[in-house]
Amino acid sequence: MSGEPSPILLTRPGCHLCDEVRGPLAALAALRGLHLAERSVESDPQSEARFGKRIPILLWDGMVIAEGRFSPQTAIEEVLARAARRTIR
């Protein structure tokens, strides 16, 4: 998936939902050849203003793929599907 955007997990320190999804999401991403980046919404004022407490959020290519309680498997599958559609164009 070289040249494709990386999925980004937006988190916040102390977020229990972030803690729950982080490990499984990273493992699934790695199995599919993706690097999962992680960023705290507190490190970016624009992300903080846009997403506030709606975390965790999985972004890919600037688009929200999943947020709050979500299935890591479904989220990674959606990233791969969008990447495939982008490659076809």
C-alpha beads as a LAMMPS data file, in Angstrom:
LAMMPS data file: protein, C-alpha beads

89 atoms
88 bonds

1 atom types
1 bond types

-500.0 500.0 xlo xhi
-500.0 500.0 ylo yhi
-500.0 500.0 zlo zhi

Masses

1 110.0

Atoms # bond

1 1 1 0.000 0.000 0.000
2 1 1 2.961 2.223 -0.663
3 1 1 2.039 5.808 -1.452
4 1 1 -1.345 5.516 0.227
5 1 1 -2.272 7.665 3.206
6 1 1 -1.902 6.010 6.593
7 1 1 -4.897 5.549 8.857
8 1 1 -4.697 7.887 11.845
9 1 1 -6.201 7.110 15.227
10 1 1 -7.139 10.291 17.074
11 1 1 -7.057 9.789 20.827
12 1 1 -6.987 11.697 24.083
13 1 1 -4.976 10.851 27.203
14 1 1 -7.095 8.926 29.697
15 1 1 -9.689 7.870 27.099
16 1 1 -10.811 4.332 27.960
17 1 1 -12.380 3.788 24.525
18 1 1 -9.069 4.776 22.928
19 1 1 -7.271 2.276 25.149
20 1 1 -9.718 -0.484 24.149
21 1 1 -9.372 0.013 20.387
22 1 1 -5.669 0.932 20.095
23 1 1 -4.118 -2.546 20.346
24 1 1 -6.575 -4.495 18.189
25 1 1 -6.638 -1.752 15.551
26 1 1 -2.832 -1.568 15.351
27 1 1 -2.560 -5.368 15.111
28 1 1 -5.156 -5.590 12.327
29 1 1 -3.571 -2.699 10.447
30 1 1 -0.147 -4.368 10.627
31 1 1 -1.586 -7.672 9.372
32 1 1 -2.950 -5.808 6.352
33 1 1 0.319 -3.974 5.661
34 1 1 -0.841 -0.621 7.030
35 1 1 0.966 1.626 9.456
36 1 1 -1.431 3.050 12.034
37 1 1 -0.432 6.525 13.156
38 1 1 -1.771 7.869 16.440
39 1 1 -2.297 11.492 17.412
40 1 1 -3.817 13.160 20.416
41 1 1 -6.549 15.662 19.586
42 1 1 -5.014 17.805 22.311
43 1 1 -1.846 18.250 20.220
44 1 1 -3.688 19.986 17.381
45 1 1 -6.102 22.883 17.990
46 1 1 -7.940 22.213 14.701
47 1 1 -8.548 18.567 15.609
48 1 1 -9.599 19.590 19.105
49 1 1 -12.100 22.089 17.691
50 1 1 -13.415 19.710 15.016
51 1 1 -13.718 16.529 17.068
52 1 1 -13.786 17.631 20.694
53 1 1 -14.757 14.616 22.776
54 1 1 -15.871 12.469 19.791
55 1 1 -12.939 10.128 20.199
56 1 1 -11.476 7.737 19.361
57 1 1 -11.709 8.587 15.686
58 1 1 -10.110 6.693 12.832
59 1 1 -9.224 8.918 9.882
60 1 1 -8.016 7.921 6.458
61 1 1 -7.113 10.496 3.831
62 1 1 -8.829 13.172 5.929
63 1 1 -12.124 11.273 6.131
64 1 1 -13.712 9.919 9.284
65 1 1 -13.876 6.141 8.946
66 1 1 -15.112 5.340 12.456
67 1 1 -15.631 7.040 15.808
68 1 1 -16.584 6.272 19.382
69 1 1 -17.215 2.565 19.916
70 1 1 -16.345 0.786 16.700
71 1 1 -15.168 -2.553 15.408
72 1 1 -11.459 -2.442 14.555
73 1 1 -12.036 -5.173 11.933
74 1 1 -14.808 -3.242 10.196
75 1 1 -12.824 -0.006 10.339
76 1 1 -9.717 -1.548 8.747
77 1 1 -11.855 -3.198 6.070
78 1 1 -13.361 0.211 5.270
79 1 1 -9.887 1.769 4.973
80 1 1 -8.835 -1.006 2.580
81 1 1 -12.024 -0.641 0.529
82 1 1 -11.530 3.106 0.184
83 1 1 -7.871 2.611 -0.705
84 1 1 -8.873 0.122 -3.418
85 1 1 -11.437 2.537 -4.866
86 1 1 -8.868 5.310 -4.860
87 1 1 -6.323 3.108 -6.666
88 1 1 -8.816 2.140 -9.366
89 1 1 -9.528 5.741 -10.348

Bonds

1 1 1 2
2 1 2 3
3 1 3 4
4 1 4 5
5 1 5 6
6 1 6 7
7 1 7 8
8 1 8 9
9 1 9 10
10 1 10 11
11 1 11 12
12 1 12 13
13 1 13 14
14 1 14 15
15 1 15 16
16 1 16 17
17 1 17 18
18 1 18 19
19 1 19 20
20 1 20 21
21 1 21 22
22 1 22 23
23 1 23 24
24 1 24 25
25 1 25 26
26 1 26 27
27 1 27 28
28 1 28 29
29 1 29 30
30 1 30 31
31 1 31 32
32 1 32 33
33 1 33 34
34 1 34 35
35 1 35 36
36 1 36 37
37 1 37 38
38 1 38 39
39 1 39 40
40 1 40 41
41 1 41 42
42 1 42 43
43 1 43 44
44 1 44 45
45 1 45 46
46 1 46 47
47 1 47 48
48 1 48 49
49 1 49 50
50 1 50 51
51 1 51 52
52 1 52 53
53 1 53 54
54 1 54 55
55 1 55 56
56 1 56 57
57 1 57 58
58 1 58 59
59 1 59 60
60 1 60 61
61 1 61 62
62 1 62 63
63 1 63 64
64 1 64 65
65 1 65 66
66 1 66 67
67 1 67 68
68 1 68 69
69 1 69 70
70 1 70 71
71 1 71 72
72 1 72 73
73 1 73 74
74 1 74 75
75 1 75 76
76 1 76 77
77 1 77 78
78 1 78 79
79 1 79 80
80 1 80 81
81 1 81 82
82 1 82 83
83 1 83 84
84 1 84 85
85 1 85 86
86 1 86 87
87 1 87 88
88 1 88 89
